[in-house]
Amino acid sequence: MIHQIGIDQKDKWALSEFGEVDFGDERLKDRLIKMASQLSSSPESSINQACGDWANAKAAYRFFQNENIVEREILRVHVKKTVERMKPYKTILAIQDTCYISYKNHKKTEGLGIIASRIRSKTTNFKTPGLVMHTSFGITTEGLPLGILDQKIHSRPVLEESTKQMKNRSHNIKLPVQDKESIRWLDSLKNSTDALMETGVQLVTVCDREADMYDLFEYSEKIQSPVLIRARQDRQINKPSPYSKKVKDRLWKTIQESPVQGTIPVEIPPRDTKPGRTATLDLHFNSFIMNPSKNNARRKTEDLPDLKLYAVYVIEKNPPKEESPLEWMLLTNLPIIDYGDAVEKVSWYCLRWRIEVFHKILKSGLYVEKCRLGHAERLIRYLTVMSIIAWKLFFMTLLARANPSLPCTVFLEEKEWKVLYTKIHKIPLNPQSPPPSAQEAVLWISQLGGFLARKGDKDPGPIVLWRGWKRLVDLSEGWSLAYSTCG
């Protein structure tokens, strides 16, 4: 069946990742494997360009239109492979975040919800249609991305509502959490925890300020799955009872007044026009009691417990001129006993940026917001596949840094690394030469994508890597055609 649609050895990563998918039709599985290979080989291309000809492109469109294709099944087999990759590790970080995929220029696309709006006057009214994507991204404590642990992509229901009402989807404290979009944080925590339940691996969920809510900490305690979350609220803490009015303890003031336990350097990546820099932060930590808010809707029907948590507070005392000081208040239900524990949690939170890069690959590298499949359900299937391809490209980028001595054959065919060597060095390859290391191969691929590899340059990023990868695919195909034609 596989050979009927032209799957060959170069598609083996896709075969390995999606080989266990079950759509009830082997032809659909084979099409997914072939299509995923084509899309990953041409990461900047549209479906038409990546598929190479109209027959394959038409088959891809039919695949995404097919109602028998369930995105949860595609994700299920990838999560299974992700868990296999995680088993050798003691601790895995599950970074949760929400990404909004905009299709504001696709006016004919059906089934999209509103992801942003502004209703002020006739001149400033706008509504942006798109999809909401919430992902739990699994990485090692050294930062190597191993795959997606959970993902939900959905279209918001069409509602006639103001901007304030839209904001209240997540932050209206009068609604129970299960009736708000905020439930996505709890659902993803459960699904990620369930995926690793039988492995013995410790899973720590890392989130930004949007996830700072009592319900998530309480649910984390209930299922014994720890979290590390950046605080948003300067809440009252350490209340002896829900009705106490004399308690004056506030989170920020309490932790700030605890002794400085040391300093820690943190690398701040470049952003917009600002260069990267190293910030030196004072570090405080202490325990506290998080009390349920008196406005929590669940208090009407449940007896909500107080939670013992730990806070790590870091602040930059001497930032450069015209720079705001870096300041984080990190909350966790993992014990913080000493300086080493606190530094570990700060280092874990620094890795939260990995999911921002993952989103950048999807939007700026794979151009998923340009896709014109005409309907939200088709786009959801497409985004599920492209999310896994984005992970693969990101994994390749960082694999060489994590394991520089690995041979490049873990991700390159013999033909590909030989073409790569010849292109970069501009000399014929000695037939007896061993394959280069993964680190060397990634550097060479990045050079094909425009990386200059100067002495002072830092490691190449995913953007130049995927551009170089596309060039390498073209060069390898050209070599194959020349060899088959000329011998």
C-alpha positions as a LaTeX table, in Angstrom:
\begin{tabular}{lrrr}
\hline
Residue & $x$ (\AA) & $y$ (\AA) & $z$ (\AA) \\
\hline
Met1 & 0.00 & 0.00 & 0.00 \\
Ile2 & 2.80 & 2.43 & 0.89 \\
His3 & 4.49 & 2.11 & $-2.50$ \\
Gln4 & 1.26 & 2.95 & $-4.32$ \\
Ile5 & 1.64 & 6.61 & $-3.38$ \\
Gly6 & 5.41 & 6.76 & $-3.63$ \\
Ile7 & 6.59 & 6.62 & $-0.02$ \\
Asp8 & 10.31 & 5.79 & 0.09 \\
Gln9 & 13.23 & 5.83 & 2.50 \\
Lys10 & 13.42 & 9.60 & 2.72 \\
Asp11 & 9.97 & 9.55 & 4.36 \\
Lys12 & 11.12 & 7.33 & 7.22 \\
Trp13 & 10.82 & 10.02 & 9.95 \\
Ala14 & 7.16 & 10.54 & 8.99 \\
Leu15 & 6.63 & 6.77 & 8.85 \\
Ser16 & 8.13 & 6.43 & 12.32 \\
Glu17 & 6.05 & 9.32 & 13.74 \\
Phe18 & 2.70 & 8.52 & 12.12 \\
Gly19 & 2.99 & 4.80 & 11.31 \\
Glu20 & 0.54 & 3.77 & 14.06 \\
Val21 & $-2.25$ & 6.18 & 13.13 \\
Asp22 & $-5.64$ & 4.54 & 12.66 \\
Phe23 & $-8.20$ & 6.30 & 10.45 \\
Gly24 & $-9.93$ & 3.04 & 9.54 \\
Asp25 & $-8.36$ & 3.21 & 6.06 \\
Glu26 & $-4.71$ & 2.39 & 5.35 \\
Arg27 & $-4.71$ & 4.71 & 2.33 \\
Leu28 & $-5.39$ & 7.69 & 4.56 \\
Lys29 & $-2.50$ & 6.74 & 6.83 \\
Asp30 & $-0.19$ & 6.41 & 3.83 \\
Arg31 & $-1.30$ & 9.77 & 2.52 \\
Leu32 & $-0.55$ & 11.42 & 5.89 \\
Ile33 & 2.97 & 9.95 & 5.92 \\
Lys34 & 3.68 & 11.06 & 2.37 \\
Met35 & 2.22 & 14.52 & 2.88 \\
Ala36 & 4.02 & 15.12 & 6.19 \\
Ser37 & 7.31 & 14.25 & 4.52 \\
Gln38 & 6.62 & 16.62 & 1.63 \\
Leu39 & 5.60 & 19.50 & 3.91 \\
Ser40 & 8.61 & 19.04 & 6.21 \\
Ser41 & 11.00 & 18.92 & 3.24 \\
Ser42 & 9.72 & 22.30 & 1.99 \\
Pro43 & 8.95 & 24.13 & 5.22 \\
Glu44 & 8.39 & 27.57 & 3.69 \\
Ser45 & 6.22 & 26.33 & 0.82 \\
Ser46 & 2.48 & 26.24 & 0.30 \\
Ile47 & 0.69 & 22.92 & $-0.01$ \\
Asn48 & 0.85 & 23.18 & $-3.81$ \\
Gln49 & 4.60 & 23.88 & $-3.85$ \\
Ala50 & 5.47 & 21.26 & $-1.23$ \\
Cys51 & 3.50 & 18.50 & $-2.93$ \\
Gly52 & 5.27 & 19.13 & $-6.24$ \\
Asp53 & 2.45 & 18.37 & $-8.66$ \\
Trp54 & $-1.30$ & 18.75 & $-8.93$ \\
Ala55 & $-2.08$ & 15.09 & $-8.24$ \\
Asn56 & $-0.31$ & 15.14 & $-4.86$ \\
Ala57 & $-1.65$ & 18.59 & $-4.00$ \\
Lys58 & $-5.21$ & 17.51 & $-4.80$ \\
Ala59 & $-4.76$ & 14.43 & $-2.62$ \\
Ala60 & $-3.56$ & 16.66 & 0.24 \\
Tyr61 & $-6.62$ & 18.93 & $-0.08$ \\
Arg62 & $-8.89$ & 15.90 & $-0.05$ \\
Phe63 & $-7.11$ & 14.61 & 3.05 \\
Phe64 & $-7.79$ & 17.81 & 5.01 \\
Gln65 & $-11.41$ & 17.88 & 3.77 \\
Asn66 & $-12.06$ & 14.29 & 4.82 \\
Glu67 & $-14.32$ & 14.11 & 7.89 \\
Asn68 & $-12.81$ & 10.72 & 8.79 \\
Ile69 & $-9.53$ & 12.47 & 9.59 \\
Val70 & $-9.65$ & 13.18 & 13.33 \\
Glu71 & $-6.91$ & 15.50 & 14.52 \\
Arg72 & $-6.91$ & 13.85 & 17.96 \\
Glu73 & $-5.84$ & 10.59 & 16.31 \\
Ile74 & $-2.93$ & 12.34 & 14.56 \\
Leu75 & $-1.94$ & 13.87 & 17.88 \\
Arg76 & $-2.38$ & 10.60 & 19.78 \\
Val77 & 0.32 & 8.76 & 17.83 \\
His78 & 2.70 & 11.73 & 18.08 \\
Val79 & 2.14 & 11.95 & 21.86 \\
Lys80 & 2.90 & 8.24 & 22.13 \\
Lys81 & 6.21 & 8.76 & 20.33 \\
Thr82 & 6.90 & 11.83 & 22.47 \\
Val83 & 6.44 & 9.81 & 25.66 \\
Glu84 & 8.87 & 7.18 & 24.34 \\
Arg85 & 11.46 & 9.92 & 23.83 \\
Met86 & 10.89 & 11.12 & 27.41 \\
Lys87 & 11.33 & 7.81 & 29.23 \\
Pro88 & 15.14 & 8.09 & 29.74 \\
Tyr89 & 14.74 & 11.40 & 31.63 \\
Lys90 & 14.07 & 11.92 & 35.33 \\
Thr91 & 12.17 & 15.22 & 34.93 \\
Ile92 & 10.30 & 16.70 & 31.95 \\
Leu93 & 8.94 & 20.23 & 31.67 \\
Ala94 & 5.51 & 20.63 & 30.06 \\
Ile95 & 5.35 & 24.24 & 28.87 \\
Gln96 & 1.77 & 25.39 & 28.37 \\
Asp97 & 0.81 & 28.41 & 26.30 \\
Thr98 & $-1.94$ & 29.73 & 24.04 \\
Cys99 & $-1.35$ & 30.91 & 20.48 \\
Tyr100 & $-3.86$ & 32.77 & 18.33 \\
Ile101 & $-3.77$ & 31.92 & 14.62 \\
Ser102 & $-5.11$ & 34.84 & 12.60 \\
Tyr103 & $-6.93$ & 34.47 & 9.28 \\
Lys104 & $-8.05$ & 38.10 & 9.05 \\
Asn105 & $-7.33$ & 38.26 & 5.31 \\
His106 & $-9.26$ & 35.08 & 4.49 \\
Lys107 & $-12.74$ & 36.53 & 4.32 \\
Lys108 & $-14.27$ & 33.47 & 2.65 \\
Thr109 & $-13.04$ & 30.98 & 5.24 \\
Glu110 & $-15.99$ & 29.50 & 7.12 \\
Gly111 & $-16.30$ & 28.44 & 10.75 \\
Leu112 & $-13.76$ & 30.83 & 12.28 \\
Gly113 & $-14.36$ & 32.57 & 15.61 \\
Ile114 & $-13.24$ & 36.01 & 16.74 \\
Ile115 & $-9.81$ & 35.99 & 18.42 \\
Ala116 & $-9.51$ & 39.79 & 18.84 \\
Ser117 & $-11.81$ & 42.77 & 18.56 \\
Arg118 & $-12.02$ & 46.45 & 19.30 \\
Ile119 & $-15.36$ & 48.17 & 19.42 \\
Arg120 & $-14.97$ & 51.85 & 20.23 \\
Ser121 & $-16.20$ & 53.93 & 17.34 \\
Lys122 & $-17.00$ & 53.64 & 13.66 \\
Thr123 & $-13.36$ & 54.24 & 12.79 \\
Thr124 & $-11.75$ & 51.79 & 15.21 \\
Asn125 & $-14.12$ & 48.83 & 14.99 \\
Phe126 & $-12.52$ & 45.59 & 13.93 \\
Lys127 & $-12.90$ & 41.87 & 14.55 \\
Thr128 & $-10.12$ & 39.41 & 13.74 \\
Pro129 & $-11.23$ & 35.89 & 12.77 \\
Gly130 & $-9.00$ & 32.96 & 13.59 \\
Leu131 & $-8.36$ & 29.88 & 15.71 \\
Val132 & $-7.22$ & 29.39 & 19.31 \\
Met133 & $-4.38$ & 26.88 & 19.81 \\
His134 & $-3.40$ & 25.74 & 23.31 \\
Thr135 & $-0.35$ & 23.47 & 23.53 \\
Ser136 & 1.56 & 21.57 & 26.19 \\
Phe137 & 5.10 & 21.34 & 24.80 \\
Gly138 & 7.43 & 18.76 & 26.37 \\
Ile139 & 11.12 & 19.59 & 26.84 \\
Thr140 & 14.01 & 18.30 & 28.91 \\
Thr141 & 15.41 & 20.37 & 31.77 \\
Glu142 & 18.31 & 21.20 & 29.41 \\
Gly143 & 15.84 & 22.60 & 26.87 \\
Leu144 & 15.68 & 19.87 & 24.20 \\
Pro145 & 12.12 & 19.74 & 22.77 \\
Leu146 & 10.86 & 16.15 & 22.65 \\
Gly147 & 7.38 & 16.75 & 21.28 \\
Ile148 & 3.82 & 17.80 & 22.00 \\
Leu149 & 2.11 & 16.30 & 25.05 \\
Asp150 & $-1.30$ & 17.87 & 24.49 \\
Gln151 & $-2.90$ & 20.31 & 22.09 \\
Lys152 & $-6.35$ & 21.68 & 21.48 \\
Ile153 & $-7.18$ & 23.87 & 18.49 \\
His154 & $-10.66$ & 25.30 & 18.35 \\
Ser155 & $-12.81$ & 28.02 & 16.90 \\
Arg156 & $-14.62$ & 30.25 & 19.37 \\
Pro157 & $-18.41$ & 30.25 & 19.07 \\
Val158 & $-19.74$ & 33.23 & 17.18 \\
Leu159 & $-21.06$ & 35.74 & 19.72 \\
Glu160 & $-22.20$ & 39.32 & 19.48 \\
Glu161 & $-20.19$ & 40.74 & 22.31 \\
Ser162 & $-18.06$ & 43.66 & 23.38 \\
Thr163 & $-14.31$ & 43.55 & 23.92 \\
Lys164 & $-14.89$ & 43.53 & 27.68 \\
Gln165 & $-17.20$ & 40.54 & 27.38 \\
Met166 & $-14.62$ & 38.71 & 25.27 \\
Lys167 & $-11.99$ & 39.32 & 27.93 \\
Asn168 & $-14.33$ & 37.85 & 30.51 \\
Arg169 & $-14.24$ & 34.51 & 28.72 \\
Ser170 & $-11.12$ & 33.84 & 30.79 \\
His171 & $-11.11$ & 36.28 & 33.70 \\
Asn172 & $-14.68$ & 36.57 & 34.95 \\
Ile173 & $-14.28$ & 35.35 & 38.54 \\
Lys174 & $-18.06$ & 35.02 & 38.96 \\
Leu175 & $-18.10$ & 32.09 & 36.54 \\
Pro176 & $-16.89$ & 28.62 & 37.58 \\
Val177 & $-13.65$ & 27.66 & 35.85 \\
Gln178 & $-15.33$ & 24.92 & 33.80 \\
Asp179 & $-17.46$ & 27.58 & 32.09 \\
Lys180 & $-14.49$ & 29.74 & 31.08 \\
Glu181 & $-11.74$ & 29.39 & 28.50 \\
Ser182 & $-9.38$ & 29.10 & 31.48 \\
Ile183 & $-10.39$ & 25.44 & 31.77 \\
Arg184 & $-7.88$ & 24.77 & 28.98 \\
Trp185 & $-5.03$ & 25.04 & 31.51 \\
Leu186 & $-6.56$ & 22.36 & 33.75 \\
Asp187 & $-7.50$ & 20.09 & 30.85 \\
Ser188 & $-4.00$ & 20.24 & 29.39 \\
Leu189 & $-2.45$ & 19.59 & 32.80 \\
Lys190 & $-4.58$ & 16.45 & 33.16 \\
Asn191 & $-3.91$ & 15.19 & 29.63 \\
Ser192 & $-0.15$ & 15.74 & 29.88 \\
Thr193 & $-0.02$ & 14.05 & 33.29 \\
Asp194 & $-2.05$ & 11.08 & 32.05 \\
Ala195 & 0.29 & 10.64 & 29.07 \\
Leu196 & 3.32 & 10.13 & 31.35 \\
Met197 & 1.53 & 8.35 & 34.19 \\
Glu198 & 3.02 & 4.89 & 33.59 \\
Thr199 & 6.60 & 6.05 & 32.92 \\
Gly200 & 7.85 & 7.15 & 36.34 \\
Val201 & 9.01 & 10.45 & 34.83 \\
Gln202 & 8.32 & 13.57 & 36.94 \\
Leu203 & 6.31 & 16.09 & 34.94 \\
Val204 & 6.46 & 19.77 & 35.91 \\
Thr205 & 4.06 & 22.10 & 34.10 \\
Val206 & 5.47 & 25.59 & 33.42 \\
Cys207 & 3.16 & 28.51 & 32.59 \\
Asp208 & 3.21 & 32.28 & 32.25 \\
Arg209 & 1.03 & 34.76 & 34.17 \\
Glu210 & $-2.24$ & 33.91 & 32.42 \\
Ala211 & $-2.30$ & 30.59 & 34.31 \\
Asp212 & $-1.98$ & 32.23 & 37.75 \\
Met213 & $-5.28$ & 31.13 & 39.26 \\
Tyr214 & $-6.19$ & 29.26 & 42.42 \\
Asp215 & $-8.14$ & 26.57 & 40.52 \\
Leu216 & $-5.05$ & 25.42 & 38.62 \\
Phe217 & $-2.88$ & 25.19 & 41.74 \\
Glu218 & $-5.66$ & 23.36 & 43.57 \\
Tyr219 & $-6.16$ & 20.89 & 40.71 \\
Ser220 & $-2.39$ & 20.37 & 40.49 \\
Glu221 & $-2.38$ & 19.35 & 44.16 \\
Lys222 & $-5.37$ & 17.09 & 43.64 \\
Ile223 & $-3.74$ & 15.05 & 40.88 \\
Gln224 & $-0.21$ & 15.32 & 42.35 \\
Ser225 & 1.27 & 16.92 & 39.23 \\
Pro226 & 3.49 & 19.91 & 40.17 \\
Val227 & 3.42 & 23.30 & 38.47 \\
Leu228 & 5.70 & 26.34 & 38.16 \\
Ile229 & 3.78 & 29.51 & 37.28 \\
Arg230 & 4.72 & 33.16 & 37.05 \\
Ala231 & 2.49 & 35.21 & 39.35 \\
Arg232 & 0.13 & 37.84 & 37.99 \\
Gln233 & $-1.82$ & 38.77 & 41.11 \\
Asp234 & $-0.52$ & 40.46 & 44.23 \\
Arg235 & $-3.02$ & 38.51 & 46.28 \\
Gln236 & $-3.66$ & 38.39 & 50.01 \\
Ile237 & $-1.92$ & 35.38 & 51.55 \\
Asn238 & $-1.54$ & 33.55 & 54.86 \\
Lys239 & $-5.15$ & 34.20 & 55.95 \\
Pro240 & $-6.08$ & 32.08 & 59.00 \\
Ser241 & $-9.69$ & 31.81 & 57.76 \\
Pro242 & $-11.69$ & 32.79 & 54.65 \\
Tyr243 & $-13.41$ & 35.57 & 56.57 \\
Ser244 & $-10.35$ & 37.22 & 58.13 \\
Lys245 & $-10.25$ & 40.96 & 57.51 \\
Lys246 & $-7.22$ & 41.97 & 59.57 \\
Val247 & $-4.64$ & 40.04 & 57.54 \\
Lys248 & $-2.28$ & 42.45 & 55.78 \\
Asp249 & 0.08 & 39.95 & 54.13 \\
Arg250 & 0.46 & 40.49 & 50.41 \\
Leu251 & 2.45 & 38.19 & 48.15 \\
Trp252 & 4.93 & 40.71 & 46.75 \\
Lys253 & 5.67 & 42.52 & 49.98 \\
Thr254 & 6.04 & 39.29 & 51.99 \\
Ile255 & 8.51 & 37.67 & 49.59 \\
Gln256 & 10.42 & 40.89 & 48.87 \\
Glu257 & 11.02 & 41.35 & 52.59 \\
Ser258 & 12.55 & 37.89 & 52.93 \\
Pro259 & 16.38 & 37.92 & 52.89 \\
Val260 & 18.33 & 37.94 & 49.62 \\
Gln261 & 19.68 & 34.41 & 49.28 \\
Gly262 & 22.19 & 35.15 & 46.51 \\
Thr263 & 22.39 & 36.29 & 42.91 \\
Ile264 & 21.81 & 34.52 & 39.63 \\
Pro265 & 22.75 & 35.44 & 36.02 \\
Val266 & 19.97 & 35.15 & 33.43 \\
Glu267 & 20.45 & 35.42 & 29.67 \\
Ile268 & 17.85 & 37.73 & 28.11 \\
Pro269 & 17.43 & 36.97 & 24.38 \\
Pro270 & 17.29 & 39.81 & 21.84 \\
Arg271 & 13.81 & 41.13 & 21.14 \\
Asp272 & 12.65 & 43.63 & 18.51 \\
Thr273 & 15.48 & 46.18 & 18.23 \\
Lys274 & 16.96 & 45.41 & 21.67 \\
Pro275 & 20.10 & 43.26 & 21.79 \\
Gly276 & 20.41 & 40.30 & 24.10 \\
Arg277 & 22.13 & 40.77 & 27.45 \\
Thr278 & 22.98 & 39.04 & 30.71 \\
Ala279 & 21.00 & 40.25 & 33.74 \\
Thr280 & 22.25 & 39.71 & 37.30 \\
Leu281 & 19.30 & 39.12 & 39.62 \\
Asp282 & 18.88 & 39.16 & 43.39 \\
Leu283 & 17.09 & 36.02 & 44.53 \\
His284 & 14.55 & 35.66 & 47.36 \\
Phe285 & 12.44 & 32.65 & 48.26 \\
Asn286 & 9.94 & 31.66 & 50.94 \\
Ser287 & 6.84 & 29.58 & 51.56 \\
Phe288 & 3.32 & 30.97 & 51.95 \\
Ile289 & $-0.32$ & 29.93 & 52.11 \\
Met290 & $-2.51$ & 30.58 & 49.06 \\
Asn291 & $-6.13$ & 31.04 & 50.11 \\
Pro292 & $-9.11$ & 30.65 & 47.78 \\
Ser293 & $-10.57$ & 33.98 & 46.78 \\
Lys294 & $-13.82$ & 34.89 & 48.48 \\
Asn295 & $-15.21$ & 35.58 & 44.99 \\
Asn296 & $-14.37$ & 32.12 & 43.66 \\
Ala297 & $-17.62$ & 30.74 & 42.21 \\
Arg298 & $-16.83$ & 27.22 & 43.47 \\
Arg299 & $-17.07$ & 28.32 & 47.11 \\
Lys300 & $-20.86$ & 28.23 & 46.83 \\
Thr301 & $-20.83$ & 24.44 & 46.48 \\
Glu302 & $-17.37$ & 23.29 & 47.66 \\
Asp303 & $-15.13$ & 23.62 & 50.69 \\
Leu304 & $-11.93$ & 24.86 & 49.03 \\
Pro305 & $-8.64$ & 24.13 & 50.81 \\
Asp306 & $-5.77$ & 26.46 & 51.61 \\
Leu307 & $-2.63$ & 25.56 & 49.66 \\
Lys308 & 0.96 & 25.61 & 50.87 \\
Leu309 & 3.10 & 27.01 & 48.04 \\
Tyr310 & 6.61 & 28.36 & 47.56 \\
Ala311 & 7.61 & 31.60 & 45.87 \\
Val312 & 10.89 & 32.47 & 44.16 \\
Tyr313 & 11.34 & 36.19 & 43.52 \\
Val314 & 14.11 & 37.57 & 41.31 \\
Ile315 & 14.76 & 41.20 & 40.44 \\
Glu316 & 17.48 & 43.01 & 38.52 \\
Lys317 & 18.98 & 45.71 & 40.73 \\
Asn318 & 21.15 & 47.53 & 38.19 \\
Pro319 & 19.60 & 47.32 & 34.70 \\
Pro320 & 21.15 & 49.24 & 31.81 \\
Lys321 & 19.89 & 52.77 & 31.20 \\
Glu322 & 16.48 & 52.93 & 29.49 \\
Glu323 & 15.88 & 49.26 & 30.31 \\
Ser324 & 13.17 & 48.07 & 32.69 \\
Pro325 & 14.54 & 45.73 & 35.37 \\
Leu326 & 13.79 & 42.06 & 34.90 \\
Glu327 & 11.41 & 40.91 & 37.68 \\
Trp328 & 9.72 & 37.54 & 38.14 \\
Met329 & 7.62 & 36.12 & 40.96 \\
Leu330 & 7.49 & 32.36 & 40.41 \\
Leu331 & 5.01 & 30.16 & 42.32 \\
Thr332 & 5.30 & 26.41 & 42.71 \\
Asn333 & 4.06 & 23.53 & 44.84 \\
Leu334 & 7.50 & 21.89 & 44.66 \\
Pro335 & 9.46 & 22.45 & 47.90 \\
Ile336 & 12.09 & 25.22 & 47.85 \\
Ile337 & 14.44 & 24.37 & 50.70 \\
Asp338 & 17.71 & 26.02 & 49.66 \\
Tyr339 & 19.41 & 28.26 & 47.11 \\
Gly340 & 19.97 & 25.36 & 44.69 \\
Asp341 & 16.24 & 24.53 & 44.61 \\
Ala342 & 15.40 & 28.18 & 43.86 \\
Val343 & 18.00 & 28.50 & 41.09 \\
Glu344 & 16.69 & 25.31 & 39.51 \\
Lys345 & 13.16 & 26.71 & 39.31 \\
Val346 & 14.39 & 29.97 & 37.76 \\
Ser347 & 16.36 & 28.01 & 35.16 \\
Trp348 & 13.25 & 25.98 & 34.34 \\
Tyr349 & 11.17 & 29.11 & 33.89 \\
Cys350 & 13.82 & 30.54 & 31.54 \\
Leu351 & 13.06 & 27.58 & 29.24 \\
Arg352 & 9.46 & 28.75 & 28.84 \\
Trp353 & 10.71 & 30.74 & 25.83 \\
Arg354 & 11.02 & 27.45 & 23.96 \\
Ile355 & 7.28 & 27.48 & 23.28 \\
Glu356 & 7.50 & 31.06 & 21.99 \\
Val357 & 10.08 & 29.86 & 19.46 \\
Phe358 & 7.79 & 26.94 & 18.56 \\
His359 & 4.98 & 29.43 & 17.80 \\
Lys360 & 7.41 & 31.57 & 15.78 \\
Ile361 & 8.35 & 28.56 & 13.67 \\
Leu362 & 4.67 & 27.89 & 12.97 \\
Lys363 & 3.81 & 31.47 & 12.05 \\
Ser364 & 6.99 & 33.00 & 10.63 \\
Gly365 & 8.64 & 29.87 & 9.30 \\
Leu366 & 5.86 & 27.59 & 8.12 \\
Tyr367 & 3.50 & 30.49 & 7.31 \\
Val368 & 0.45 & 28.60 & 8.61 \\
Glu369 & $-1.61$ & 31.82 & 8.62 \\
Lys370 & $-1.39$ & 31.95 & 4.82 \\
Cys371 & $-3.09$ & 28.59 & 4.32 \\
Arg372 & $-6.39$ & 28.81 & 2.42 \\
Leu373 & $-8.26$ & 25.61 & 3.11 \\
Gly374 & $-11.61$ & 27.38 & 3.27 \\
His375 & $-12.99$ & 26.00 & 6.54 \\
Ala376 & $-11.98$ & 25.97 & 10.21 \\
Glu377 & $-12.23$ & 22.17 & 10.53 \\
Arg378 & $-9.79$ & 21.67 & 7.63 \\
Leu379 & $-7.42$ & 24.25 & 9.10 \\
Ile380 & $-7.47$ & 22.48 & 12.46 \\
Arg381 & $-6.34$ & 19.22 & 10.83 \\
Tyr382 & $-3.69$ & 21.12 & 8.88 \\
Leu383 & $-2.40$ & 22.94 & 11.98 \\
Thr384 & $-2.13$ & 19.66 & 13.89 \\
Val385 & 0.14 & 18.21 & 11.21 \\
Met386 & 2.13 & 21.44 & 10.88 \\
Ser387 & 2.62 & 21.65 & 14.66 \\
Ile388 & 4.35 & 18.27 & 14.61 \\
Ile389 & 6.49 & 19.38 & 11.65 \\
Ala390 & 7.38 & 22.59 & 13.54 \\
Trp391 & 8.47 & 20.45 & 16.50 \\
Lys392 & 10.64 & 18.32 & 14.20 \\
Leu393 & 12.46 & 21.36 & 12.80 \\
Phe394 & 12.95 & 22.77 & 16.29 \\
Phe395 & 14.21 & 19.41 & 17.57 \\
Met396 & 16.76 & 19.24 & 14.77 \\
Thr397 & 17.98 & 22.76 & 15.60 \\
Leu398 & 18.69 & 21.93 & 19.24 \\
Leu399 & 19.65 & 18.25 & 18.96 \\
Ala400 & 23.16 & 19.09 & 17.81 \\
Arg401 & 23.66 & 21.43 & 20.77 \\
Ala402 & 22.44 & 18.83 & 23.25 \\
Asn403 & 24.39 & 15.93 & 21.69 \\
Pro404 & 27.13 & 17.40 & 19.49 \\
Ser405 & 28.94 & 14.08 & 18.99 \\
Leu406 & 25.93 & 12.30 & 17.47 \\
Pro407 & 26.43 & 11.31 & 13.83 \\
Cys408 & 24.38 & 13.34 & 11.36 \\
Thr409 & 22.82 & 10.12 & 10.08 \\
Val410 & 20.21 & 10.42 & 12.86 \\
Phe411 & 18.43 & 12.95 & 10.61 \\
Leu412 & 20.20 & 12.88 & 7.22 \\
Glu413 & 20.30 & 10.19 & 4.55 \\
Glu414 & 23.70 & 9.22 & 3.15 \\
Lys415 & 22.96 & 11.07 & $-0.09$ \\
Glu416 & 21.99 & 14.23 & 1.78 \\
Trp417 & 25.08 & 14.54 & 3.98 \\
Lys418 & 27.39 & 13.80 & 1.05 \\
Val419 & 25.73 & 16.49 & $-1.08$ \\
Leu420 & 25.91 & 18.85 & 1.90 \\
Tyr421 & 29.62 & 18.20 & 2.45 \\
Thr422 & 30.44 & 18.74 & $-1.22$ \\
Lys423 & 28.41 & 21.96 & $-1.43$ \\
Ile424 & 29.97 & 23.53 & 1.66 \\
His425 & 33.59 & 22.47 & 1.04 \\
Lys426 & 33.44 & 22.69 & $-2.77$ \\
Ile427 & 35.66 & 19.62 & $-3.09$ \\
Pro428 & 34.84 & 15.99 & $-3.91$ \\
Leu429 & 34.16 & 13.80 & $-0.88$ \\
Asn430 & 36.57 & 10.97 & $-0.10$ \\
Pro431 & 34.47 & 7.78 & $-0.38$ \\
Gln432 & 36.04 & 6.49 & 2.85 \\
Ser433 & 35.12 & 9.59 & 4.87 \\
Pro434 & 32.84 & 8.93 & 7.87 \\
Pro435 & 29.64 & 10.98 & 8.22 \\
Pro436 & 30.12 & 14.31 & 10.01 \\
Ser437 & 28.71 & 14.97 & 13.46 \\
Ala438 & 25.21 & 16.33 & 13.97 \\
Gln439 & 26.72 & 19.61 & 15.15 \\
Glu440 & 28.76 & 20.02 & 11.96 \\
Ala441 & 25.83 & 19.08 & 9.73 \\
Val442 & 23.45 & 21.56 & 11.42 \\
Leu443 & 26.05 & 24.31 & 11.03 \\
Trp444 & 26.45 & 23.51 & 7.31 \\
Ile445 & 22.69 & 23.37 & 6.72 \\
Ser446 & 22.36 & 26.75 & 8.44 \\
Gln447 & 25.06 & 28.15 & 6.14 \\
Leu448 & 22.91 & 27.10 & 3.19 \\
Gly449 & 20.13 & 29.16 & 4.80 \\
Gly450 & 22.27 & 32.30 & 5.13 \\
Phe451 & 24.08 & 31.78 & 8.45 \\
Leu452 & 27.53 & 33.38 & 8.18 \\
Ala453 & 29.27 & 31.20 & 10.81 \\
Arg454 & 31.66 & 33.97 & 11.80 \\
Lys455 & 33.90 & 33.54 & 14.80 \\
Gly456 & 31.76 & 35.65 & 17.14 \\
Asp457 & 28.36 & 34.43 & 15.92 \\
Lys458 & 26.12 & 32.49 & 18.30 \\
Asp459 & 24.48 & 29.18 & 17.44 \\
Pro460 & 22.19 & 29.28 & 14.38 \\
Gly461 & 18.46 & 29.49 & 15.02 \\
Pro462 & 15.53 & 27.64 & 13.47 \\
Ile463 & 14.82 & 30.27 & 10.79 \\
Val464 & 18.13 & 29.87 & 8.95 \\
Leu465 & 18.02 & 26.12 & 9.59 \\
Trp466 & 14.70 & 25.55 & 7.84 \\
Arg467 & 15.78 & 27.79 & 4.93 \\
Gly468 & 18.96 & 25.73 & 4.61 \\
Trp469 & 16.99 & 22.51 & 4.91 \\
Lys470 & 14.85 & 23.50 & 1.93 \\
Arg471 & 17.98 & 24.24 & $-0.13$ \\
Leu472 & 19.49 & 20.89 & 0.86 \\
Val473 & 16.35 & 19.06 & $-0.28$ \\
Asp474 & 16.54 & 20.83 & $-3.64$ \\
Leu475 & 20.25 & 20.05 & $-4.02$ \\
Ser476 & 19.71 & 16.40 & $-3.10$ \\
Glu477 & 16.86 & 16.05 & $-5.60$ \\
Gly478 & 19.01 & 17.66 & $-8.28$ \\
Trp479 & 21.84 & 15.24 & $-7.50$ \\
Ser480 & 19.44 & 12.27 & $-7.70$ \\
Leu481 & 18.07 & 13.42 & $-11.06$ \\
Ala482 & 21.55 & 13.95 & $-12.48$ \\
Tyr483 & 22.72 & 10.57 & $-11.20$ \\
Ser484 & 19.70 & 8.68 & $-12.56$ \\
Thr485 & 19.95 & 10.46 & $-15.93$ \\
Cys486 & 23.71 & 10.42 & $-16.42$ \\
Gly487 & 24.69 & 7.47 & $-14.29$ \\
\hline
\end{tabular}
